[in-house]
Amino acid sequence: MTVGVALNPIDPTNQIDASVQLAKEAAAAGVRSAWFGQTFGADSPQLAAIVGREVPELQVGTSAIPVFGRHPLVVSSQAQTAQAATHGRYHLGLALGTKLLTETGFGIPFGRPVARLREFLTAVRQLTETGSADYHGELLTATTPIPARVPGAESGVPLLVAAMGPQALRASGELADGILPYLAGPRALGEHIVPALTAAAEAAGRPAPRIVALVHGVVTDDVDAVRSTFTESLAFYEQIPSYARVIGLSGGRRAVDVAVIGDEKKVAAEVRRYRDAGATEVVFSGTEVTGAADRRRTWELLGELAG
């Protein structure tokens, strides 16, 4: 099982420079991958391409780009460019997004998200695998009157989806290479998410899917302070039905209940629980909340677990 971290510089003067520096520290600690979120700020595929080129020891990925407000042709171009820049170490994560951010930010309706995800995945796979597409769906059209291949990205791009609900898991099992579940504890993974995804992949004749579990966690002696910080920072997700559901399936009431907080022994034991539940990879997020010392301590442990 590989172990990675989500990079999120705190109040940087320059986000790109700070991300490269953090990535170098993560690689030195033995961490295997670095992941970048996508909101309305930095372009995550471009950031991953820069970091991956500067720090060749790391796999890099986006977690995750919402399918609303984007087009498969544009996302394929970004992903292939990142793949060529990193010589095959880039992983494209896609997401449904949320109704709030989609409708408020883009001014477009958050309608039929799973149907859009299916069409998006179908078109993007054509583009990243062949450099061309002739896709005419109900919600999306993607055709290539001129070639869309990026030289250097001929190996294609792994497609992952931030999927946790039954319909999204079915679509991901059939059309993607794996998933990026977030705030899904070992119980939800082992009892609900992994079985549903695996069954869908098997029915579609696809290989065993990757399960890249994104875990909010940090190694620290000040458990109460970290828990308080996480309680506040993760409260947003409790208002989103898909996250509220998976938190409940994990045995939690609030998002912080599925966070991993404690000393090295406790955190290592929780990482093993994720592995036993079916996670093929674990990526820690939020490691920066109590400062550099705890972040480095967390990354050192993750590096040991990845060794």
PELINKA-V995481 format. One record per pair of residues at least 4 apart in sequence whose ideal C-beta (glycine too) atoms are under 6 Angstrom apart, sorted by the first residue. I is the first residue (numbers start at 1). GAP is how many residues later the second one is. D is the distance in Angstrom with one decimal. If there is no record, write none. Layout:
i->I gap->GAP d->D
i->I gap->GAP d->D
//
This chain:
i->1 gap->274 d->5.1
i->2 gap->30 d->4.4
i->2 gap->279 d->4.8
i->2 gap->304 d->6.0
i->3 gap->29 d->5.9
i->3 gap->279 d->5.4
i->3 gap->299 d->4.7
i->3 gap->302 d->5.3
i->3 gap->303 d->3.8
i->4 gap->27 d->6.0
i->4 gap->28 d->5.7
i->4 gap->29 d->3.1
i->4 gap->31 d->6.0
i->4 gap->279 d->4.3
i->5 gap->21 d->5.4
i->5 gap->26 d->5.4
i->5 gap->279 d->5.2
i->6 gap->29 d->4.7
i->6 gap->277 d->6.0
i->6 gap->279 d->3.9
i->7 gap->12 d->5.3
i->7 gap->15 d->4.9
i->7 gap->27 d->5.2
i->9 gap->6 d->5.9
i->9 gap->9 d->3.6
i->9 gap->10 d->5.9
i->10 gap->278 d->5.4
i->12 gap->6 d->3.5
i->15 gap->27 d->5.6
i->19 gap->32 d->5.6
i->20 gap->31 d->5.7
i->20 gap->34 d->4.8
i->23 gap->11 d->5.0
i->23 gap->28 d->4.7
i->23 gap->32 d->4.4
i->23 gap->35 d->6.0
i->24 gap->31 d->5.6
i->26 gap->5 d->4.2
i->26 gap->8 d->5.9
i->26 gap->273 d->5.7
i->27 gap->28 d->5.3
i->27 gap->30 d->4.1
i->27 gap->31 d->5.3
i->29 gap->270 d->4.1
i->29 gap->271 d->5.1
i->29 gap->274 d->4.1
i->30 gap->273 d->2.5
i->30 gap->276 d->5.7
i->30 gap->277 d->5.7
i->31 gap->268 d->5.7
i->31 gap->271 d->5.4
i->31 gap->272 d->5.3
i->32 gap->274 d->5.0
i->33 gap->25 d->5.9
i->33 gap->26 d->4.0
i->34 gap->17 d->6.0
i->34 gap->24 d->4.9
i->34 gap->26 d->5.3
i->35 gap->26 d->5.0
i->35 gap->28 d->4.6
i->35 gap->248 d->5.4
i->36 gap->8 d->4.3
i->36 gap->11 d->5.0
i->36 gap->12 d->5.4
i->36 gap->26 d->5.5
i->38 gap->6 d->4.2
i->38 gap->24 d->5.9
i->38 gap->27 d->4.8
i->42 gap->5 d->5.1
i->44 gap->18 d->4.0
i->45 gap->17 d->5.7
i->45 gap->33 d->4.0
i->45 gap->34 d->5.8
i->45 gap->37 d->4.6
i->48 gap->4 d->5.7
i->48 gap->12 d->4.1
i->48 gap->14 d->5.8
i->48 gap->34 d->5.3
i->48 gap->42 d->5.9
i->49 gap->33 d->3.9
i->49 gap->36 d->4.0
i->51 gap->4 d->5.8
i->51 gap->9 d->5.7
i->52 gap->8 d->3.9
i->52 gap->34 d->3.5
i->52 gap->37 d->5.4
i->53 gap->32 d->5.0
i->59 gap->30 d->4.9
i->60 gap->29 d->5.9
i->60 gap->30 d->5.7
i->61 gap->30 d->3.5
i->61 gap->32 d->5.7
i->62 gap->31 d->4.8
i->63 gap->30 d->4.2
i->63 gap->117 d->5.0
i->64 gap->29 d->3.5
i->64 gap->30 d->5.5
i->64 gap->31 d->3.7
i->64 gap->98 d->4.2
i->64 gap->116 d->5.6
i->65 gap->29 d->5.6
i->66 gap->29 d->5.0
i->66 gap->31 d->3.0
i->67 gap->27 d->5.8
i->67 gap->49 d->5.5
i->67 gap->50 d->5.6
i->67 gap->53 d->4.4
i->68 gap->29 d->5.1
i->68 gap->34 d->4.5
i->69 gap->37 d->4.2
i->70 gap->5 d->5.3
i->72 gap->4 d->5.8
i->72 gap->48 d->5.7
i->72 gap->51 d->3.8
i->72 gap->52 d->4.7
i->72 gap->70 d->4.6
i->73 gap->69 d->5.5
i->76 gap->48 d->5.5
i->76 gap->51 d->3.7
i->76 gap->52 d->5.4
i->79 gap->13 d->4.4
i->79 gap->78 d->4.6
i->80 gap->70 d->3.7
i->80 gap->73 d->3.9
i->81 gap->69 d->5.5
i->82 gap->8 d->4.2
i->83 gap->7 d->4.5
i->83 gap->70 d->4.0
i->83 gap->74 d->5.1
i->84 gap->66 d->5.2
i->84 gap->68 d->3.1
i->84 gap->69 d->4.4
i->86 gap->4 d->4.8
i->88 gap->67 d->5.3
i->91 gap->67 d->4.7
i->92 gap->65 d->5.0
i->92 gap->67 d->5.7
i->93 gap->67 d->4.7
i->93 gap->87 d->5.0
i->94 gap->67 d->5.3
i->95 gap->67 d->3.9
i->96 gap->17 d->4.4
i->96 gap->21 d->5.9
i->97 gap->5 d->5.2
i->98 gap->142 d->5.7
i->99 gap->4 d->5.9
i->99 gap->11 d->4.0
i->100 gap->4 d->5.8
i->101 gap->4 d->5.1
i->102 gap->4 d->5.7
i->102 gap->8 d->4.4
i->103 gap->7 d->5.5
i->112 gap->4 d->5.9
i->114 gap->53 d->4.5
i->114 gap->54 d->5.7
i->114 gap->57 d->5.9
i->116 gap->4 d->6.0
i->116 gap->23 d->5.2
i->117 gap->54 d->5.5
i->118 gap->53 d->4.9
i->119 gap->18 d->3.9
i->119 gap->20 d->5.3
i->119 gap->21 d->4.4
i->120 gap->4 d->6.0
i->121 gap->54 d->4.1
i->121 gap->55 d->5.8
i->123 gap->10 d->5.5
i->123 gap->12 d->4.3
i->123 gap->19 d->4.0
i->124 gap->4 d->6.0
i->125 gap->4 d->5.8
i->126 gap->4 d->5.9
i->126 gap->7 d->4.2
i->127 gap->6 d->4.9
i->127 gap->21 d->5.5
i->128 gap->28 d->5.2
i->128 gap->29 d->4.3
i->129 gap->27 d->4.8
i->131 gap->16 d->5.6
i->131 gap->17 d->5.3
i->131 gap->18 d->2.7
i->132 gap->12 d->4.4
i->133 gap->9 d->4.6
i->133 gap->11 d->5.4
i->134 gap->9 d->5.4
i->135 gap->7 d->4.6
i->136 gap->5 d->5.3
i->144 gap->4 d->4.7
i->158 gap->19 d->4.8
i->159 gap->17 d->4.6
i->159 gap->18 d->5.2
i->160 gap->18 d->4.9
i->160 gap->20 d->5.0
i->161 gap->11 d->4.2
i->161 gap->15 d->4.9
i->161 gap->18 d->5.4
i->162 gap->18 d->4.5
i->163 gap->5 d->3.7
i->163 gap->6 d->5.1
i->163 gap->9 d->4.3
i->163 gap->16 d->4.7
i->164 gap->17 d->5.1
i->164 gap->20 d->5.7
i->164 gap->78 d->6.0
i->164 gap->82 d->4.7
i->165 gap->77 d->5.4
i->169 gap->27 d->4.5
i->169 gap->28 d->4.9
i->170 gap->30 d->4.6
i->171 gap->4 d->5.8
i->172 gap->4 d->4.4
i->172 gap->7 d->5.2
i->173 gap->24 d->4.8
i->173 gap->27 d->2.6
i->173 gap->28 d->4.1
i->174 gap->26 d->5.5
i->174 gap->30 d->4.2
i->177 gap->33 d->6.0
i->178 gap->31 d->4.4
i->178 gap->32 d->2.9
i->179 gap->18 d->6.0
i->179 gap->32 d->5.9
i->180 gap->32 d->5.0
i->180 gap->34 d->6.0
i->181 gap->12 d->5.8
i->181 gap->32 d->5.8
i->182 gap->32 d->4.2
i->183 gap->54 d->6.0
i->183 gap->60 d->5.5
i->183 gap->64 d->5.8
i->183 gap->72 d->5.6
i->183 gap->75 d->5.4
i->184 gap->4 d->4.4
i->184 gap->5 d->5.5
i->184 gap->9 d->5.9
i->184 gap->62 d->4.7
i->185 gap->65 d->3.1
i->185 gap->73 d->4.3
i->186 gap->4 d->5.8
i->186 gap->87 d->4.2
i->186 gap->88 d->5.5
i->186 gap->91 d->3.9
i->187 gap->4 d->5.8
i->187 gap->63 d->5.2
i->187 gap->64 d->5.3
i->188 gap->4 d->5.3
i->188 gap->5 d->5.8
i->188 gap->58 d->5.2
i->188 gap->61 d->3.9
i->188 gap->62 d->4.2
i->189 gap->4 d->4.9
i->189 gap->5 d->5.4
i->189 gap->88 d->4.1
i->189 gap->89 d->5.6
i->190 gap->87 d->3.6
i->190 gap->88 d->5.9
i->192 gap->57 d->5.5
i->194 gap->4 d->5.9
i->194 gap->84 d->3.6
i->197 gap->12 d->5.4
i->201 gap->5 d->4.4
i->201 gap->8 d->4.9
i->210 gap->70 d->5.0
i->211 gap->67 d->5.5
i->211 gap->68 d->5.0
i->211 gap->69 d->5.1
i->212 gap->69 d->4.4
i->213 gap->61 d->5.1
i->213 gap->66 d->4.1
i->213 gap->69 d->5.2
i->214 gap->69 d->5.0
i->214 gap->71 d->5.6
i->215 gap->45 d->5.6
i->215 gap->67 d->5.9
i->215 gap->69 d->5.5
i->216 gap->43 d->4.4
i->216 gap->69 d->5.2
i->216 gap->70 d->4.4
i->217 gap->42 d->5.8
i->217 gap->43 d->3.2
i->217 gap->67 d->5.2
i->218 gap->8 d->5.6
i->218 gap->69 d->5.1
i->218 gap->76 d->5.5
i->218 gap->80 d->5.1
i->219 gap->45 d->5.7
i->219 gap->48 d->5.2
i->219 gap->78 d->4.7
i->219 gap->79 d->4.3
i->219 gap->82 d->5.4
i->220 gap->6 d->5.2
i->220 gap->70 d->5.7
i->220 gap->74 d->4.7
i->223 gap->4 d->6.0
i->223 gap->38 d->5.2
i->226 gap->35 d->5.0
i->226 gap->64 d->5.6
i->227 gap->29 d->6.0
i->227 gap->34 d->5.8
i->229 gap->60 d->4.9
i->230 gap->4 d->5.4
i->230 gap->26 d->4.6
i->230 gap->29 d->4.9
i->231 gap->25 d->4.5
i->234 gap->21 d->3.6
i->234 gap->22 d->5.7
i->237 gap->6 d->4.1
i->237 gap->18 d->4.9
i->238 gap->6 d->5.7
i->238 gap->17 d->5.4
i->247 gap->5 d->4.6
i->247 gap->8 d->5.8
i->247 gap->11 d->5.9
i->250 gap->8 d->4.9
i->252 gap->5 d->3.0
i->252 gap->6 d->4.8
i->253 gap->4 d->5.8
i->260 gap->7 d->5.6
i->260 gap->10 d->4.4
i->262 gap->4 d->3.2
i->262 gap->5 d->5.7
i->264 gap->4 d->5.9
i->264 gap->37 d->5.1
i->271 gap->11 d->5.5
i->271 gap->34 d->5.6
i->274 gap->5 d->4.2
i->274 gap->8 d->5.2
i->275 gap->4 d->5.7
i->287 gap->8 d->4.8
i->287 gap->11 d->4.5
i->288 gap->7 d->5.0
i->290 gap->4 d->4.4
//
